[in-house]
Amino acid sequence: MNKERRQELGEVIDYLDDAIVRLEEIRDDEQDSYDDLSEGLQNSRTGDSMLNAIDQLNGFCDDIEKVKTKVSDMMLNKKKKKV
């Protein structure tokens, strides 16, 4: 892999980092909203829906982190083989 493509992959990693940060912000906002609900609403369909959204957002962050790690590993492996 040439230097230009490795730089492009570095940019992809930056985009993935940005996506994770944005998803975490949305998740945190949803968690704050859930925490502000009364106990009765937390135990309602609305609360369940909010918890489901929080779990899904956590999963998205984990999935993106895995992709980011694979891209990073690919970049490092290509560099090592070149040396």
C-alpha positions in Angstrom: 0.0 0.0 0.0 1.5 3.3 -0.9 1.8 6.4 1.3 -1.2 8.2 -0.2 -3.5 5.3 0.5 -2.2 4.9 4.0 -2.9 8.6 4.5 -6.5 8.1 3.2 -6.9 5.3 5.6 -5.7 7.6 8.4 -8.5 10.0 7.4 -11.0 7.2 7.5 -9.9 6.4 11.1 -10.4 10.1 11.9 -13.9 9.9 10.5 -14.6 6.8 12.5 -13.4 8.5 15.7 -15.7 11.4 14.9 -18.6 9.1 14.4 -18.0 7.4 17.7 -17.9 10.7 19.5 -21.1 11.9 17.9 -22.8 8.6 18.7 -21.6 8.8 22.3 -23.0 12.3 22.6 -26.4 11.1 21.4 -26.3 8.1 23.7 -25.4 10.4 26.7 -28.2 12.7 25.8 -30.6 9.8 25.7 -29.3 8.4 29.0 -29.7 11.9 30.6 -33.3 12.0 29.3 -34.0 8.5 30.6 -32.5 9.4 34.0 -34.8 12.5 34.2 -37.9 10.3 33.7 -39.9 9.4 36.8 -39.6 5.8 37.9 -43.0 5.1 36.5 -42.0 6.3 33.0 -38.7 4.5 33.2 -40.6 1.3 33.7 -43.0 2.0 30.8 -42.8 1.3 27.1 -41.2 4.7 26.7 -38.4 3.9 29.1 -37.9 0.5 27.5 -37.6 2.2 24.1 -35.1 4.6 25.4 -33.0 1.9 27.0 -33.1 -0.1 23.8 -31.8 3.0 21.9 -29.0 3.4 24.4 -28.0 -0.2 24.0 -28.1 0.1 20.3 -25.9 3.2 20.3 -23.4 1.4 22.5 -23.4 -1.4 20.0 -22.8 0.9 17.1 -19.8 2.5 19.0 -18.4 -1.0 19.7 -18.9 -2.0 16.0 -17.2 1.1 14.7 -14.3 0.7 17.2 -13.8 -2.9 15.8 -13.7 -1.6 12.3 -11.3 1.2 13.3 -9.0 -1.4 14.9 -9.0 -3.6 11.8 -8.1 -0.6 9.6 -5.3 0.4 12.0 -4.0 -3.1 12.1 -4.1 -3.3 8.3 -2.1 -0.1 8.1 0.5 -1.3 10.6 0.8 -4.7 9.0 1.4 -3.2 5.6 4.1 -0.9 7.0 5.8 -3.8 8.7 5.9 -5.9 5.6 7.3 -3.0 3.6 10.2 -2.5 6.0 
